[in-house]
Structure formats: C-alpha cells, structure tokens
Amino acid sequence: MALHRVLETEVMDTLEEARDYDSMDHNAVNRAFVIDMLVAGEAGVDVLDLGTGTAQIPLELCRQLGDCRVKGVDLSMHMLDLARINIEQAGFTQRISVERVDAKRLPFDEGSFHAVMSNSIVHHIPDPMVVLAEAVRVTLTGGLLFFRDLMRPQSRKEVARFVRLYAGNENPRQRKMFEESLCAALSLVEIRMLVGSLGFAPETVQASSDRHWTWCATKP
C-alpha cells in the first residue's frame, strides 16, 4: 500500500528547530539547486525565494550570479533572525533582504519578479496549490519558476532507509525533522497534477534525485 501524505507543522518556528536546520550540511544540495536553476533559465535581476529559511540559497545564488537581488520570505521569525546574521556575515546586505511573509498570501504585485524559486517549501503547505498559484502570479511573463522539494517515498521502510542514508549522522531531532518532511512531501504524480491544473505541462516536473522532484517552467 502506498504511503499517504502526513502533514507536518507548517512553520518551523522554534529557536531549536531554526538552529538545527541552519547547522545541517546543506552546502552540496544548495549548490546543486542554484547550478540547476541557472542552467535551466535566465534568473534575471529580481528574484523571490519562498520559504527562504536561513537564506542559504539566496546567499549561494548571489555568490554565483553577480547582478541579482533576492527577496527572501518566510513565516518563521527565528529562521529570519538567523538569515539576517548569515546575510550580514557574508556581506550581502545590499543584495539580499528577508521579510516575514506568508507565501500563501504574497503582498507583491503581479509580475513583480523575474524569477521565483523555492527549495522545500511545498511539503510544509497543507494545500500547496495556493502557494504555487501565488508564485505564478508574482512572476513576470517570460520569467522563471524553479521549485524543488522532497518526493514522498512509497513506504515507511523507504522513509527509514532515506533517514539512515541522508541524516544518519545528524542528531535525533534533525533525523525526526527529515523523517516528518519525507512523509509530508508530495509524490511525483501529485505535484504534476497541481502544475497541470495551473496550465503548465505536467512534464515540467521531473524526478531530480532519488528523493527530490524539480519543477522548472517559464511563465507564459
């Protein structure tokens, strides 16, 4: 029997969760995300990062792309507090700003950004369609949409295997966070249905690793 989606807490808003997330080694995953995004299309100047967390991906993007500005939004105050520290320490305060914003209700005009990106926000959202539709709305016509998230395994046994394989060296709280995220993730079929209902070809979503899907599309 296929594993059904089990929702997790939408907002990681304790200091311990934020510190645990920030201390985990995301470097390789973040670099791959940014490289894949830049290969996929033109990011442009103004970029929105949904669910920015501690701003690790905006920082990586600014290291690789010299002329972009990034607005990072998140609902977690503790994540954003750490994000501001990371941005200042990296010397990117003129290019990266962060704000407490609900991705389900973005306070930006239609077509405000050349690109909208997100890494691992979708599995936190009970109804991801709302966030995806908002992302499309605020993207400029011809702009890039680049989302990546976990892909729900087929069974609890597979979940346990992924936790051992990819979080086996983390502390118990970090392993639990990863396990809950895997169970809350969408399947490839589910995310393809959602983007299809927004008018995009379902094939714009592809499995990009054994545990991730990636949606890459241009707003028509």
C-alpha distance (Angstrom), angle and dihedral (degrees) to the residues before:
residue distance angle dihedral
M1 . . .
A2 3.81 . .
L3 3.78 117.8 .
H4 3.80 111.7 -103.9
R5 3.77 120.7 -138.4
V6 3.82 114.5 -92.4
L7 3.79 112.5 -163.2
E8 3.78 119.5 -131.3
T9 3.79 130.5 -161.2
E10 3.79 109.0 -60.5
V11 3.80 96.2 -143.3
M12 3.82 123.9 44.0
D13 3.78 93.6 -151.9
T14 3.77 108.9 153.6
L15 3.77 121.9 100.1
E16 3.80 90.7 -124.9
E17 3.81 92.7 54.2
A18 3.79 92.1 47.5
R19 3.80 92.6 49.1
D20 3.79 92.1 46.1
Y21 3.80 91.6 50.0
D22 3.79 93.6 47.0
S23 3.81 93.0 47.9
M24 3.81 95.0 52.2
D25 3.80 114.9 100.2
H26 3.80 103.9 -104.9
N27 3.80 95.7 150.4
A28 3.79 99.0 108.3
V29 3.81 93.2 42.1
N30 3.81 92.2 48.1
R31 3.80 93.5 48.0
A32 3.79 90.6 49.2
F33 3.80 90.7 49.4
V34 3.80 93.2 52.8
I35 3.80 95.0 42.5
D36 3.79 91.5 49.8
M37 3.81 91.2 47.4
L38 3.80 93.4 51.0
V39 3.80 91.7 47.1
A40 3.81 90.2 49.2
G41 3.78 97.4 57.0
E42 3.78 151.0 -40.4
A43 3.80 110.0 -56.3
G44 3.79 93.1 -165.3
V45 3.78 125.3 -160.7
D46 3.79 106.4 -63.1
V47 3.79 114.8 53.2
L48 3.80 129.6 178.3
D49 3.80 120.1 -153.2
L50 3.80 113.9 -160.3
G51 3.79 115.0 -152.5
T52 3.78 91.7 9.8
G53 3.80 94.2 176.3
T54 3.80 108.1 -176.7
A55 3.84 91.7 -9.4
Q56 3.77 95.9 -107.2
I57 3.81 94.7 141.7
P58 3.83 95.9 46.0
L59 3.79 87.5 52.0
E60 3.79 91.7 51.2
L61 3.81 91.5 46.3
C62 3.79 92.1 52.1
R63 3.79 90.6 49.6
Q64 3.80 90.5 54.8
L65 3.82 100.4 35.0
G66 3.77 115.0 48.5
D67 3.79 102.1 -165.8
C68 3.79 105.5 44.9
R69 3.78 131.5 106.8
V70 3.80 119.1 -153.0
K71 3.78 130.7 -155.7
G72 3.79 110.3 -163.5
V73 3.80 120.1 -163.4
D74 3.78 131.2 -170.5
L75 3.80 138.9 152.3
S76 3.80 95.8 -134.1
M77 3.80 113.2 93.9
H78 3.80 92.0 -166.1
M79 3.81 91.4 53.0
L80 3.79 90.6 49.2
D81 3.81 92.0 48.3
L82 3.80 89.1 56.7
A83 3.82 90.4 42.5
R84 3.81 91.2 57.9
I85 3.81 90.6 50.5
N86 3.82 91.3 49.2
I87 3.82 92.1 47.9
E88 3.79 93.1 49.6
Q89 3.78 93.6 46.4
A90 3.81 90.5 50.7
G91 3.80 92.3 49.2
F92 3.81 96.8 -119.7
T93 3.80 101.9 119.8
Q94 3.83 90.7 119.6
R95 3.80 93.0 54.6
I96 3.81 106.5 32.8
S97 3.78 126.4 53.6
V98 3.79 128.0 173.5
E99 3.77 131.1 -156.4
R100 3.80 138.2 -179.8
V101 3.80 101.4 -109.9
D102 3.80 134.0 151.0
A103 3.82 107.6 -123.2
K104 3.80 88.3 -149.2
R105 3.83 90.3 63.6
L106 3.79 109.1 30.8
P107 3.83 114.3 -169.0
F108 3.81 92.5 -145.9
D109 3.78 130.7 106.7
E110 3.78 122.2 -108.9
G111 3.80 111.4 -81.3
S112 3.81 95.0 13.9
F113 3.82 97.1 140.0
H114 3.79 136.6 51.9
A115 3.80 88.9 -146.5
V116 3.79 138.2 11.6
M117 3.78 117.7 -158.2
S118 3.76 134.5 178.1
N119 3.77 135.5 177.9
S120 3.79 116.6 -162.8
I121 3.79 102.3 -18.0
V122 3.80 97.5 114.5
H123 3.80 97.2 69.9
H124 3.82 89.7 56.3
I125 3.80 93.9 57.2
P126 3.83 120.2 86.4
D127 3.83 90.8 -152.7
P128 3.82 106.3 26.4
M129 3.81 92.2 -178.7
V130 3.81 89.8 76.5
V131 3.80 92.9 56.8
L132 3.79 93.9 43.1
A133 3.80 91.4 50.8
E134 3.79 91.3 49.5
A135 3.80 90.4 49.8
V136 3.79 90.6 53.0
R137 3.81 91.5 47.4
V138 3.81 95.9 55.2
T139 3.81 94.5 43.5
L140 3.78 117.0 99.2
T141 3.82 116.5 -116.1
G142 3.79 105.2 -89.2
G143 3.80 90.0 20.9
L144 3.77 127.2 133.4
L145 3.80 127.0 -101.4
F146 3.78 112.8 -165.4
F147 3.80 119.6 174.2
R148 3.79 128.9 165.9
D149 3.78 128.0 179.4
L150 3.76 144.4 152.8
M151 3.80 118.6 -72.4
R152 3.79 115.4 -136.2
P153 3.81 113.1 -113.8
Q154 3.78 120.8 -126.1
S155 3.80 96.2 -115.7
R156 3.79 145.7 12.4
K157 3.79 87.3 -107.2
E158 3.80 89.7 59.7
V159 3.81 90.2 47.4
A160 3.80 90.5 54.5
R161 3.80 90.9 48.0
F162 3.79 92.4 52.5
V163 3.80 91.5 47.8
R164 3.81 90.7 52.7
L165 3.79 92.3 44.7
Y166 3.80 101.0 44.2
A167 3.82 105.3 22.4
G168 3.78 102.7 25.7
N169 3.80 92.7 115.7
E170 3.81 95.4 47.3
N171 3.80 125.8 95.2
P172 3.83 120.1 -90.7
R173 3.81 93.9 -98.9
Q174 3.81 91.5 51.5
R175 3.81 91.5 48.4
K176 3.81 89.8 50.5
M177 3.82 90.7 50.0
F178 3.80 90.7 53.0
E179 3.81 93.0 46.6
E180 3.80 92.3 50.8
S181 3.80 91.0 47.2
L182 3.80 92.3 53.1
C183 3.81 90.6 51.3
A184 3.82 91.7 47.9
A185 3.80 94.4 49.0
L186 3.80 125.3 105.9
S187 3.77 123.3 -112.4
L188 3.79 119.4 -119.0
V189 3.80 89.7 -106.8
E190 3.82 92.1 52.3
I191 3.80 96.5 50.4
R192 3.80 91.2 45.2
M193 3.79 89.8 54.1
L194 3.80 90.5 52.1
V195 3.80 96.9 50.4
G196 3.80 89.4 43.7
S197 3.79 90.2 56.7
L198 3.82 88.0 53.5
G199 3.79 90.3 57.8
F200 3.80 99.3 -99.1
A201 3.78 125.1 123.1
P202 3.82 109.1 -97.0
E203 3.82 87.7 -133.8
T204 3.81 89.3 68.6
V205 3.81 83.4 81.7
Q206 3.79 114.6 71.5
A207 3.79 135.3 171.3
S208 3.80 102.4 -105.2
S209 3.81 99.2 -178.0
D210 3.78 138.3 -2.4
R211 3.83 88.6 -80.7
H212 3.82 106.4 24.0
W213 3.78 140.1 70.7
T214 3.80 123.6 -161.6
W215 3.79 127.9 -154.4
C216 3.79 113.2 -159.3
A217 3.80 119.2 173.1
T218 3.78 144.3 144.2
K219 3.80 117.8 -125.4
P220 3.81 107.9 -117.2
